[in-house]
Amino acid sequence: MRRVSYETNLAKFKQLLYQLNFDNVMEFECPNNAFNAFIILYKGAFESEFPHQSIKPNRKYIQQESWVLLGLLVSQEPKLNY
């Protein structure tokens, strides 16, 4: 899995960070609690603008090991066409 990142997503992410209210982060006296509150806000914005995208590997371009025999490659062919 990888993250979807485009220039538009980055601009939306910056805008979302600008709009977030960080007042509750400043209310904490303990730095650890303040950091945890900040991370929750930041990760929420990050996950919403840069979601995970599952990618399906292209089997044609995956390098084969030298020990894989031709018979194994032929027998796996029907299973890869899902």
N, C-alpha and C positions, 0 to 999 in steps of 0.2 A: 504494500500500500504506500501511496505517496500523497503528498498534499497538493491541492490545486492552488497554484499561485499565478495570478495575472496582475497586470498593472491596475486594472479596475478594482480587484480585490484589495490591493494594497491601499488604494485611495479610500475605499470604503472603510478599511480597518483604521486608517488614520482618523477619518471622520468620526467613527464610532468611539475611538479613544478620546477624542476631543469632547464628545457629548457625554461620556460617562461621568458619573458623580463620584468623586473620590473623597467626599467629606467623611464617610464612615471610616476610611483608612486612617485619617488624621485624628480620629477620636481615641484610638488606642494608645495607651502609654507604653505598653510592652512592644518592642520592635518586632518580635517574632509574630505576634498577633496582627500587627499592622501589615507586615509582609505577607502573611497568609491571606488576609483580606484583599490586598492588592493583587496577589497571584490569582485568586478566584475571579476577580473582575477581568484581569488581563487575559487569562486563559479562556474565559467565556467569550470574549470578543474575538480572540484568535481562532477558536474552534468554529465560530459562526462564519467567519470570513475566509478561512482556509481549511475547508473540510477535507477529510481523508477521501481519496478516490482509489478504488481497487483497480489494479491494472492486470490484465491477463497477459502473461508473457508470450511472445511470439516464438513458437517452437522451432521455426525454420532457422532462427538466428542464434539459438542456444548452442553453444559449443559442446560437441560430444566428446566424451572421454575416449581414450584410445582402447580401453578394455571392453567397450560396448561392442558386441558383435552385431553383424548385419541382421541376423535373425531376430535379435531383441528389438532392433529399431523397427523392423517390419511388423512385429507382433504388437508393438505399442501404438502403431499408427491408428487403428480404429478407436482406441481409447482416448486419443488426443482430440478427436473430432466431436467433442461434446458441446 
